[in-house]
Amino acid sequence: MASIYDESGVAVPVTVIEAGPCVVVQRKTSDKEGYEAVQLGYGDQKEQRLNKPALGHLKKAGVSAKRVLREFTVDADTELNEGDSIDASVFDGVNYVDVIATGKGRGFQGVVKRHGFGGGRASHGGGWTRRPGSIGMCEFPARVFKGKKMPGQMGGKRVTTQNLKVVQVRADENLILVKGSIPGANGGIVVIKEALKKK
């Protein structure tokens, strides 16, 4: 993250995202695959790190080895063919975006950290400061309901942050600056889409 100044001189916290260049690896059509989509490849990779089927798939499109492949639905009249390159300039004129990524993994955590429970008292016969307390009833229904908030694996899941304002698009550097934070660790892979709920 960083901060920049807007037109009125106010410091705005932003996240700098490298958005490209992405290469079209495959163009899927409703005639052949049954739906309209485009598969994009991002980030150069050593060939020996990919298996033979993946290398053949990329060489068929005339594309060098890529680190990440992602698929996006498009309209039937979209002019994108295998080998075409897409950069950050596609976000020119877009005001809000949704960012999808894998959130940071926190490991196995208790209910206080994972779900924000209050925990027990710290004095006068306590002794269960960070425990969940009672989790079920005795005679009826004599079981613990499904979905009960309990300790367990926290983080490391797909997270979508919606309606992030696009502050700047630096097409020459393939950078997009969005207001606020995005999920995941520094250097992680993210998917950027035009905002679904905010135009």
C-alpha positions in Angstrom: 0.0 0.0 0.0 0.9 3.6 -0.4 -0.7 7.1 -0.2 -1.2 9.8 -2.9 -2.7 13.2 -2.9 -5.9 13.9 -4.7 -6.9 17.1 -6.5 -8.0 18.8 -3.3 -4.7 17.9 -1.5 -6.1 15.2 0.7 -3.9 12.1 1.3 -5.7 9.0 0.0 -4.5 5.5 1.0 -4.2 3.3 -2.1 -3.1 -0.2 -3.1 -0.9 -0.4 -6.1 -1.9 -3.4 -8.4 0.2 -4.6 -11.4 -2.5 -5.4 -13.9 -0.8 -6.9 -16.9 0.3 -7.5 -19.5 -2.0 -10.5 -19.8 -1.9 -12.7 -22.9 -4.9 -14.4 -24.4 -4.1 -18.1 -24.3 -7.5 -19.5 -25.4 -10.7 -18.0 -26.9 -13.7 -20.2 -26.0 -16.9 -19.8 -28.1 -20.5 -21.0 -27.8 -20.1 -23.1 -31.0 -17.2 -25.2 -29.7 -17.2 -25.0 -25.9 -20.9 -24.0 -25.3 -20.1 -20.6 -23.8 -18.2 -17.4 -24.5 -15.0 -16.8 -22.5 -11.4 -15.9 -22.8 -8.5 -17.5 -20.9 -5.7 -15.1 -19.9 -2.1 -15.9 -18.9 -0.1 -13.7 -16.6 3.5 -13.8 -15.3 6.4 -15.5 -17.0 7.5 -18.9 -15.8 10.3 -21.3 -16.5 9.3 -24.1 -18.9 10.6 -26.8 -16.7 8.2 -25.9 -14.0 5.2 -26.8 -16.2 4.1 -30.3 -17.3 3.8 -31.4 -20.9 0.0 -30.9 -21.3 0.3 -27.3 -19.9 3.2 -26.5 -22.2 1.4 -27.9 -25.2 -1.7 -25.8 -24.4 0.4 -22.7 -24.3 2.5 -23.5 -27.4 -0.8 -24.1 -29.4 -1.6 -20.4 -28.8 2.0 -19.4 -29.5 2.4 -18.1 -25.9 5.5 -18.5 -23.7 5.2 -20.3 -20.3 2.9 -18.4 -17.9 2.6 -18.6 -14.1 -1.1 -18.1 -13.8 -4.1 -19.0 -16.1 -7.6 -17.5 -15.4 -10.8 -17.5 -17.4 -13.2 -14.6 -17.8 -16.6 -14.6 -19.5 -17.0 -12.2 -22.4 -19.6 -11.1 -25.0 -19.8 -13.0 -28.3 -18.8 -9.9 -30.2 -15.6 -9.3 -28.2 -12.6 -8.9 -30.5 -10.0 -11.0 -28.6 -8.0 -13.7 -30.3 -5.2 -16.0 -29.1 -1.9 -14.2 -28.7 -3.5 -10.8 -28.1 -2.2 -8.8 -25.1 -4.3 -6.9 -22.5 -2.9 -4.3 -20.3 -4.1 -1.9 -17.6 -5.6 0.5 -20.2 -8.7 -1.6 -20.2 -9.6 0.0 -16.9 -9.6 3.6 -18.3 -12.9 5.1 -17.5 -13.8 2.5 -14.9 -14.7 4.1 -11.6 -15.1 1.1 -9.3 -13.7 -2.4 -9.3 -14.1 -5.7 -7.4 -10.9 -7.5 -6.4 -10.9 -11.2 -5.8 -7.9 -13.0 -4.1 -7.0 -15.6 -1.5 -6.9 -14.1 1.9 -3.9 -14.5 4.3 -3.9 -17.8 6.1 -4.0 -17.5 9.9 -3.7 -21.1 10.9 -5.8 -22.8 13.6 -7.4 -20.1 15.8 -9.7 -20.0 18.7 -13.2 -18.3 18.9 -12.0 -15.0 20.2 -9.7 -14.3 17.3 -11.7 -16.2 14.7 -15.2 -15.0 15.5 -14.7 -12.1 17.9 -16.2 -13.8 21.0 -15.9 -11.9 24.3 -14.5 -14.8 26.3 -15.0 -15.4 30.0 -14.4 -13.1 33.0 -10.8 -12.4 34.0 -11.4 -12.7 37.7 -13.8 -14.1 40.4 -13.8 -17.8 39.5 -12.9 -17.4 35.8 -10.5 -19.9 34.3 -11.9 -20.1 30.8 -10.9 -16.6 29.5 -10.7 -17.4 25.8 -13.0 -20.4 25.5 -16.4 -20.4 23.8 -18.6 -21.5 26.7 -21.6 -23.7 26.3 -22.1 -24.9 22.7 -25.3 -27.0 22.9 -28.3 -28.0 25.0 -28.7 -31.1 27.2 -31.9 -33.0 26.8 -33.2 -31.3 23.7 -31.9 -31.3 21.0 -29.0 -33.1 22.6 -26.6 -32.2 19.9 -24.6 -29.3 18.5 -26.2 -27.5 15.6 -24.4 -27.5 12.2 -22.6 -24.2 11.5 -21.9 -23.4 15.2 -19.0 -21.0 15.5 -16.1 -22.9 16.9 -12.3 -22.9 16.8 -10.7 -24.0 13.5 -8.8 -23.1 10.4 -8.9 -19.3 9.8 -8.1 -17.5 6.6 -6.6 -18.9 3.4 -10.0 -18.7 1.6 -11.2 -16.8 -1.5 -12.2 -13.2 -0.6 -13.9 -10.6 -2.7 -13.6 -6.9 -1.8 -16.3 -5.0 -3.7 -16.7 -1.4 -4.9 -13.1 -0.2 -4.6 -12.7 3.2 -6.1 -10.1 3.5 -8.9 -7.9 6.5 -8.1 -5.4 6.2 -11.0 -4.7 4.1 -14.0 -1.1 4.2 -15.1 -1.3 2.4 -18.4 2.3 2.9 -19.4 3.4 1.1 -16.2 0.5 -1.4 -16.2 -0.5 -0.1 -12.7 -3.9 0.5 -11.1 -4.2 2.4 -7.9 -7.4 1.6 -5.9 -8.5 3.3 -2.7 -8.2 1.1 0.4 -6.8 -2.4 1.0 -7.3 -5.6 -0.9 -7.2 -9.2 0.3 -4.1 -11.4 0.4 -0.4 -10.9 1.1 2.0 -8.6 -0.8 2.8 -10.0 -4.2 -0.2 -12.3 -4.3 -2.3 -13.0 -7.4 -5.6 -11.1 -7.7 -8.4 -10.9 -10.2 -9.8 -7.5 -11.0 -13.3 -7.0 -12.4 -15.5 -4.0 -13.1 -17.7 -3.5 -10.0 -20.9 -5.6 -10.2 -23.0 -3.6 -7.8 -21.7 -0.1 -8.4 -21.5 1.6 -11.8 
